[in-house]
Amino acid sequence: MIDLLMTTTQTTPRPRLPEWLRIKLPTSDSFARTRNLLSELKLHTVCESAQCPNHWECWEKGTATFMIAGDRCTRACGFCAVATAKPLALETDEPMRVAEATRRMKLKHVVITAVARDDLKDGGAEHFRQTINEVRRLNPTTVIEILVPDFQDSDQCIDAVLSAKPQIFNHNLETVRRLTPSVRHRATYDRSLSVLKKAKQQGESGLFTKSGMMLGLGEEDAEVLTAMQDLRAAGCDILTLGQYLQPSLKLLPVKEFVSPEKFAWFKQRAEEMGFVHVASGPMVRSSYHADEFNAGAS
């Protein structure tokens, strides 16, 4: 067993992770096969770029979350390990490479996310649309879930993505209203709610909307419940709640390790509010076990 990466911005010894936040390294060669395929097709994943603690398990299972539009983000959120730098030009063949990877990995449910591209007039919306279309062309039965930036709440950008008809439209609220300015200073709480509301209203009738939050940043239980209610008011169908882990010394410290019991309590409250699917636990991330939600059965 190993401890997940955890650092602190203080000079005191870093806290030892609780038992429920320890993982086993992969022992099969399927992890290497996934890594080699992604390397061959020159694809970025949020698994690596964001230092997701679950990438060992996911790659061993032969799954990954593709991150399009490069690996350089135009924003510098206080929780995210993705590099903040001047982005490179979009790669026109990337949609086809993502589609090919989806085909080779035989994914029944694919998650596609992207860095924020505020340098582009459309925020990368057209690149999303092309990627969705290419994935569907090669994989017509695969459920396509997208995890998008806020596109500055542009109707035109949101509509461009929706025009490709993904089955699940995900945009993360990330944290409670009070903490939003420190956690993601170039985004706003209300803007994220607006994006989700527009997607629900302007998308196809069968579209599911989804959002996620990190716990352990100093939020109060009542604030989490309020955020969940705000998401439901925006028409959000699916919710993920997971433990925040500090990827590096430069990023926000963990204020609390939330217990599995508290995550279970939040899950029950969320289900009572009417979310059709809730994933809540210390190791949960936006795309972790995303295929457990059967869009066709809900």
C-alpha positions in Angstrom: 0.0 0.0 0.0 1.2 3.5 -0.7 0.0 6.9 0.5 -1.4 9.2 -2.2 0.6 12.3 -2.9 -0.1 14.8 -0.2 1.9 17.9 0.7 1.4 20.9 2.9 2.3 24.6 2.5 3.3 24.7 6.2 6.6 23.7 7.8 5.0 21.2 10.1 5.3 17.5 9.0 2.7 16.6 6.4 -0.2 14.7 7.8 -0.5 11.0 7.4 -3.4 10.0 5.1 -6.2 8.0 6.7 -6.5 4.4 5.8 -9.3 5.0 3.4 -7.1 7.2 1.2 -4.4 4.6 0.5 -4.2 2.7 -2.8 -2.5 -0.3 -4.3 -0.2 0.0 -7.3 -1.2 -2.0 -10.4 0.2 -5.5 -10.8 -1.1 -6.4 -14.2 0.3 -5.4 -17.6 -2.9 -3.8 -18.6 -1.7 -0.5 -17.0 1.3 -0.5 -19.4 -0.9 -1.3 -22.4 -3.1 1.7 -21.7 -0.1 3.9 -21.1 1.5 2.8 -24.3 -1.6 3.3 -26.4 -2.1 6.8 -25.1 1.6 7.5 -25.8 1.4 6.1 -29.3 -1.6 8.3 -30.2 0.0 11.3 -28.5 -3.1 12.0 -26.3 -3.3 13.9 -23.1 -5.3 12.7 -20.1 -6.6 14.5 -17.1 -5.5 11.3 -15.3 -1.8 12.4 -15.7 -2.0 16.2 -16.1 -4.2 16.7 -13.0 -2.4 14.0 -11.1 -5.6 12.1 -10.4 -5.1 9.5 -7.6 -7.2 7.0 -9.4 -5.2 6.8 -12.7 -3.5 3.6 -11.5 -6.8 1.8 -11.1 -8.4 3.3 -14.2 -5.5 2.6 -16.6 -5.2 -0.9 -15.2 -8.9 -1.4 -16.1 -8.2 0.0 -19.6 -10.0 3.3 -19.2 -8.9 7.0 -19.2 -10.4 10.5 -19.4 -9.1 12.2 -22.5 -8.1 15.9 -22.2 -8.3 17.7 -25.5 -7.1 21.2 -26.6 -3.6 20.7 -25.2 -2.2 20.3 -21.7 -1.7 24.1 -21.0 -4.5 25.9 -19.3 -5.2 29.6 -19.4 -6.5 29.6 -15.8 -4.7 29.0 -12.6 -7.2 27.4 -10.2 -6.0 27.0 -6.7 -6.6 23.2 -6.6 -5.5 22.1 -10.1 -2.2 20.6 -11.1 -2.7 21.2 -14.9 0.0 23.5 -16.1 -0.9 27.2 -16.5 0.9 28.6 -19.6 0.4 30.1 -23.0 -1.4 27.3 -25.0 -0.2 25.9 -28.3 -2.3 25.8 -31.4 -5.1 23.2 -31.6 -4.2 19.9 -33.2 -6.6 19.4 -36.1 -6.2 15.6 -36.0 -6.8 15.3 -32.3 -10.5 14.5 -32.6 -9.6 11.5 -34.8 -7.0 10.3 -32.4 -9.4 10.4 -29.5 -11.9 8.5 -31.6 -9.3 5.9 -32.5 -8.3 5.4 -28.9 -11.9 5.0 -27.9 -12.2 2.3 -30.5 -9.1 0.4 -29.6 -9.9 0.6 -25.9 -13.4 -0.7 -26.6 -14.9 2.0 -24.3 -18.7 1.7 -23.8 -18.6 5.1 -22.0 -16.0 7.7 -22.8 -15.3 10.9 -20.9 -13.8 13.9 -22.8 -12.6 17.0 -21.0 -10.4 19.9 -21.9 -8.2 22.7 -20.5 -9.7 26.2 -20.3 -8.9 28.0 -23.6 -9.8 31.6 -22.9 -7.3 32.5 -25.6 -9.8 31.2 -28.3 -12.8 33.1 -29.4 -15.0 30.1 -28.8 -13.1 28.7 -25.8 -12.5 25.5 -27.8 -16.2 24.7 -28.3 -15.8 23.8 -31.9 -13.0 21.5 -31.1 -15.3 19.7 -28.6 -18.0 19.4 -31.3 -15.6 17.9 -33.8 -14.2 15.5 -31.2 -17.7 14.3 -30.2 -18.6 13.8 -33.8 -15.5 11.8 -34.6 -15.9 9.6 -31.5 -19.4 8.8 -32.5 -18.5 8.1 -36.1 -16.1 5.4 -35.1 -18.0 4.3 -32.0 -21.7 4.7 -32.7 -22.8 2.9 -29.5 -20.5 4.5 -27.1 -22.0 6.8 -24.5 -20.2 10.2 -24.7 -19.8 12.3 -21.6 -18.1 15.7 -21.8 -16.6 17.7 -19.0 -16.4 21.3 -20.2 -15.0 24.6 -19.0 -17.5 27.4 -18.5 -17.0 29.0 -21.9 -17.6 32.4 -20.2 -21.2 31.3 -20.2 -21.5 32.0 -23.9 -24.8 30.7 -25.4 -23.1 30.3 -28.8 -20.3 28.1 -27.4 -22.7 26.0 -25.2 -25.0 25.5 -28.2 -22.0 24.5 -30.4 -21.1 21.7 -28.0 -24.7 20.6 -27.6 -25.2 20.4 -31.3 -23.0 17.3 -31.4 -25.5 15.7 -29.0 -23.4 14.2 -26.2 -25.4 12.1 -23.8 -24.0 13.7 -20.6 -23.0 17.3 -20.2 -20.7 17.8 -17.2 -19.4 21.1 -15.7 -18.0 21.1 -12.2 -19.1 23.6 -9.6 -16.0 22.5 -7.7 -16.8 24.1 -4.3 -19.2 26.1 -2.3 -20.1 29.8 -3.0 -17.9 31.2 -0.2 -14.8 29.4 -1.2 -15.1 29.9 -5.0 -13.0 33.1 -5.2 -10.0 31.4 -3.6 -10.4 28.0 -5.2 -11.0 29.2 -8.8 -10.6 32.9 -9.0 -11.3 33.3 -12.7 -14.6 31.4 -12.6 -17.7 32.3 -10.6 -20.3 30.2 -8.7 -23.3 31.7 -10.5 -21.7 31.4 -13.9 -21.2 27.7 -13.5 -24.8 27.3 -12.4 -25.9 29.2 -15.5 -23.9 27.0 -17.8 -25.6 23.9 -16.4 -29.0 25.5 -16.6 -28.5 26.5 -20.2 -27.3 23.0 -21.1 -30.4 21.4 -19.6 -32.8 23.9 -21.2 -31.1 24.0 -24.6 -29.9 20.4 -25.0 -31.8 17.4 -26.4 -34.6 16.1 -24.2 -32.6 13.1 -23.2 -29.5 15.0 -22.1 -28.2 14.4 -18.6 -26.4 17.3 -16.8 -23.7 16.5 -14.2 -21.6 18.4 -11.8 -19.0 17.7 -9.1 -17.6 19.2 -5.9 -14.4 18.6 -3.9 -14.7 18.4 -0.1 -12.0 19.1 2.5 -11.3 22.7 1.5 -12.8 24.2 4.6 -16.5 24.2 3.6 -19.3 23.7 6.1 -21.9 21.0 5.8 -24.7 23.5 5.4 -22.8 25.2 2.5 -22.5 21.9 0.7 -26.2 21.2 1.1 -26.9 24.7 -0.2 -24.7 24.1 -3.2 -26.4 20.8 -3.9 -29.8 22.5 -3.8 -28.5 25.2 -6.2 -27.4 22.5 -8.6 -30.8 20.9 -8.5 -32.5 24.2 -9.1 -30.3 24.5 -12.2 -31.6 21.2 -13.4 -28.5 19.1 -12.6 -29.2 15.4 -12.7 -25.9 13.7 -11.6 -23.6 14.7 -8.7 -20.1 13.6 -7.7 -18.5 14.4 -4.4 -14.9 13.5 -3.6 -12.0 14.4 -1.3 -9.7 17.2 -2.3 -6.0 16.2 -2.2 -3.3 18.8 -2.6 -1.2 17.9 -5.7 1.7 20.2 -4.9 3.1 22.8 -2.5 1.9 25.6 -4.7 -1.7 24.6 -4.5 -4.4 24.9 -1.7 -3.8 22.8 1.4 -6.3 20.2 2.6 -8.3 21.5 5.6 -10.0 18.2 6.4 -10.1 14.6 5.5 -13.8 13.9 5.2 -14.8 10.5 6.5 -16.5 7.9 4.3 -19.5 8.1 6.7 -19.9 11.8 6.0 -19.7 11.1 2.2 -22.4 8.5 2.7 -24.5 11.1 4.5 -24.1 13.6 1.7 -25.1 10.9 -0.8 -28.3 10.2 1.1 -29.2 13.9 1.2 -28.4 14.4 -2.5 -30.7 11.4 -3.4 -33.5 12.9 -1.3 -33.1 16.2 -3.3 -33.8 14.3 -6.5 -30.4 13.7 -8.2 -30.9 10.6 -10.4 -27.3 9.4 -9.7 -24.9 10.2 -7.0 -21.3 9.1 -6.5 -20.0 10.2 -3.2 -16.8 9.0 -1.5 -13.2 10.0 -0.7 -11.8 8.6 -4.0 -14.6 9.8 -6.2 -13.7 12.2 -9.1 -15.8 13.6 -11.9 -15.1 10.7 -14.3 -14.3 8.0 -11.8 -16.5 4.9 -12.6 -18.5 7.2 -14.8 -19.8 4.2 -16.7 -21.7 3.0 -13.7 -24.4 5.4 -14.6 -26.6 3.9 -17.3 -28.0 6.8 -19.3 -30.3 4.5 -21.2 -31.9 3.1 -18.0 -32.7 6.4 -16.3 
